[in-house]
Amino acid sequence: MWLKIQTFFNRIRYYAKRDIFTLRNIVTVIAILICFYWAVGAINSTSRNWGLEEKLKGKQLEAAKIELEVEKNQLEQQYYQTEEYQELMARIKLGKKAKDETMVILPANSEDARTRYIKIEPQQSEFRSNFSQWLDFLFG
């Protein structure tokens, strides 16, 4: 029995040395491992670059938004320094008037005047399915 087991392992060892662990097979396995390592590295760097590009686009959009906001604030500041704005604010807040202008102070609205033009809410229509609405739309 021991001899059969020993012979079996010797045959496997001989087969492995002669057919499996040849220089050609070892070089092939090493080449496959190098290709696999290269492919994994390429995939990792591509995904990293894609993520960084998305981050860059987000930052560029944010910078453009801030630029527009700054420009808007500068234009507002310029408007606040104009005589037109200062005159308008003097009229509104201080009750001032321009030359040759007559101020008219109106009394507060009465309850009747406030409620006269209130819109009546439209009546709710019955629920119809989307299909029936399409049929009405298409065929009148």
Phi, psi and omega in degrees: 000312180300323181292323179293319179294317180296319179295319179300312180293326177295320178295318178297315179299316180295316179298317180297316180293319186279322188248329186264307185268054175270163181299320180298315180293320179296316179296321179297315179296317179297318179296319178296318179295320178296317178297318178297314179299318179296317181295317179296318178297319179295317179296317180296315181291324178295315180294322177296315179297320179297315178298318179294323179295319177297319178297318179297317178299319178297317179294322178295319177297318179297319179295319179296320179296317180294322177300314178298321180295318178296317179297319178298317180295323177295317178295321177297317179298318177297320180295320181295338180271354181283157178292328180301314181292316182297321177294317179299316180292325178295322178294315185287308190275325185256352180072029180279167178223159179275168177298147179058030180238140180251130178268137178237123179257120183264147176287163179295151180292144176280169181296324179296319180292325180289324185267353184295320187252019176289131182285141176277133181294136180293150179289144180284132180277162180291153181285129176234148181289162180299321181297315180292327176295320178295318178300317178296320181294316185282322187248006174085000000 
